[in-house]
Amino acid sequence: MRTVILATTLALASAAATAAPIADTDRTFLTSEVQGATYEVGIAKLATQKATKPQIRAYSKKIVADHSTANPELMRLAKSKSVTAPTGMSTADSARYEILKGDSGTAFDKAYVDEITRINSDDKDSFKKEMSATKDPQIKAYVAKFTRMDAMHAKMGEALKPMVR
């Protein structure tokens, strides 16, 4: 009987912890992160098809591969915080995607490298701000883990810039 009571108590405590309210800044961060990751993967997939330089194609494949691990983890985190994750890109990202989709050749290469390095810079700022603002240990752990991945992507993207100037 004690085992049943203990198990029930633990289950209730776990459910209460999962349903704990999330800070508005954390909700905004998770929502933006999901939309941004969708956009980043979308343009990286475009680059695997449209880039003229093999280095840009290889970089884009790396981004897609890394996000195939990161994005499901992000979705699980959002769900655990009762954040309804958006299913697509933001309106602004969709517009940028369509513009990039219309580019070709070296114009595409330059536009893609400029855009992906902008994204990485924005992510760095967003992650730094969220790390300072959040009190949530799970969100802090996510940010710490994927800050390293983003820094690697940023460094690789910056190395591509001289190729497209």
LOVEXBA-684421 format. One line per field, with one value per residue (C-alpha): x, y, z; residue in three letters; residue number from 0. Coordinates in pm, whole numbers. Layout:
N
c1 X,... .
c2 Y,... .
c3 Z,... .
loba ALA,... .
vexdren NUM,... .
% end
This chain:
165
c1 0,284,432,105,73,436,400,80,242,544,322,119,434,577,257,250,612,540,236,418,364,630,760,639,1001,1063,746,847,1199,1077,824,1080,1339,1103,1016,1378,1498,1233,1354,1722,1664,1445,1709,1984,1786,1756,2131,2200,2021,2102,2449,2715,3008,3062,3175,2841,2654,2859,2797,2425,2414,2585,2321,2039,2205,2269,1916,1775,1896,1841,1491,1319,1483,1352,1002,1009,1121,844,586,710,656,304,413,224,504,437,428,605,818,726,570,896,1102,860,904,1285,1267,1071,1320,1612,1428,1409,1786,2024,2392,2645,2367,2208,2542,2600,2243,2243,2578,2472,2140,2277,2547,2280,2074,2371,2446,2081,2078,2390,2223,1896,2068,2274,1964,1764,2046,2046,1668,1543,1516,1414,1693,1573,1573,1915,2047,1902,2054,2395,2398,2293,2497,2799,2637,2536,2888,3029,2778,2864,3237,3184,2949,3195,3463,3240,3205,3527,3409,3101,3242 .
c2 0,238,169,263,584,676,606,811,1099,1095,1086,1382,1576,1505,1618,1935,2012,1958,2183,2461,2799,2912,3268,3472,3533,3157,3095,3364,3222,2866,2980,3195,2920,2667,2908,3009,2649,2569,2858,2772,2413,2529,2757,2502,2244,2500,2551,2179,2197,2545,2643,2653,2597,2251,2406,2582,2260,2068,2337,2330,1950,1985,2233,2002,1704,1893,2026,1677,1611,1956,2027,1720,1802,2158,2029,1795,2083,2310,2037,1968,2337,2329,2559,2495,2505,2675,2440,2667,2972,3319,3548,3744,3426,3292,3611,3587,3219,3302,3572,3333,3059,3293,3353,3134,3089,3306,3548,3262,3169,3524,3574,3239,3295,3646,3516,3215,3424,3679,3396,3266,3614,3663,3319,3404,3720,3538,3253,3493,3692,3378,3230,3545,3577,3224,3061,2730,2470,2269,2574,2676,2327,2347,2691,2582,2271,2437,2755,2539,2405,2753,2888,2612,2695,3066,3000,2777,3032,3317,3108,3094,3472,3530,3280,3483,3837 .
c3 0,83,-259,-431,-227,-295,-667,-685,-495,-725,-1034,-909,-820,-1163,-1334,-1127,-1216,-1585,-1574,-1387,-1551,-1793,-1806,-2102,-2208,-2214,-2414,-2665,-2688,-2753,-3013,-3193,-3175,-3337,-3618,-3668,-3679,-3939,-4152,-4108,-4218,-4505,-4652,-4585,-4785,-5065,-5055,-5082,-5417,-5548,-5421,-5689,-5455,-5304,-4974,-4938,-5020,-4761,-4498,-4570,-4538,-4199,-4084,-4195,-4022,-3697,-3686,-3743,-3387,-3236,-3366,-3217,-2883,-2912,-2991,-2690,-2467,-2597,-2545,-2192,-2117,-2266,-2547,-2866,-3119,-3451,-3747,-3992,-4048,-3933,-4194,-4225,-4263,-4525,-4727,-4701,-4799,-5114,-5213,-5161,-5350,-5649,-5657,-5855,-5929,-5749,-5646,-5451,-5293,-5169,-5048,-4867,-4694,-4590,-4457,-4272,-4102,-4003,-3854,-3656,-3524,-3422,-3256,-3058,-2927,-2857,-2673,-2462,-2368,-2285,-2077,-1864,-1843,-1783,-1445,-1602,-1571,-1873,-2097,-1964,-2048,-2401,-2458,-2325,-2542,-2866,-2817,-2897,-3215,-3323,-3260,-3480,-3756,-3723,-3756,-4060,-4219,-4167,-4340,-4649,-4682,-4877,-5140,-5226,-5231 .
loba MET,ARG,THR,VAL,ILE,LEU,ALA,THR,THR,LEU,ALA,LEU,ALA,SER,ALA,ALA,ALA,THR,ALA,ALA,PRO,ILE,ALA,ASP,THR,ASP,ARG,THR,PHE,LEU,THR,SER,GLU,VAL,GLN,GLY,ALA,THR,TYR,GLU,VAL,GLY,ILE,ALA,LYS,LEU,ALA,THR,GLN,LYS,ALA,THR,LYS,PRO,GLN,ILE,ARG,ALA,TYR,SER,LYS,LYS,ILE,VAL,ALA,ASP,HIS,SER,THR,ALA,ASN,PRO,GLU,LEU,MET,ARG,LEU,ALA,LYS,SER,LYS,SER,VAL,THR,ALA,PRO,THR,GLY,MET,SER,THR,ALA,ASP,SER,ALA,ARG,TYR,GLU,ILE,LEU,LYS,GLY,ASP,SER,GLY,THR,ALA,PHE,ASP,LYS,ALA,TYR,VAL,ASP,GLU,ILE,THR,ARG,ILE,ASN,SER,ASP,ASP,LYS,ASP,SER,PHE,LYS,LYS,GLU,MET,SER,ALA,THR,LYS,ASP,PRO,GLN,ILE,LYS,ALA,TYR,VAL,ALA,LYS,PHE,THR,ARG,MET,ASP,ALA,MET,HIS,ALA,LYS,MET,GLY,GLU,ALA,LEU,LYS,PRO,MET,VAL,ARG .
vexdren 0,1,2,3,4,5,6,7,8,9,10,11,12,13,14,15,16,17,18,19,20,21,22,23,24,25,26,27,28,29,30,31,32,33,34,35,36,37,38,39,40,41,42,43,44,45,46,47,48,49,50,51,52,53,54,55,56,57,58,59,60,61,62,63,64,65,66,67,68,69,70,71,72,73,74,75,76,77,78,79,80,81,82,83,84,85,86,87,88,89,90,91,92,93,94,95,96,97,98,99,100,101,102,103,104,105,106,107,108,109,110,111,112,113,114,115,116,117,118,119,120,121,122,123,124,125,126,127,128,129,130,131,132,133,134,135,136,137,138,139,140,141,142,143,144,145,146,147,148,149,150,151,152,153,154,155,156,157,158,159,160,161,162,163,164 .
% end
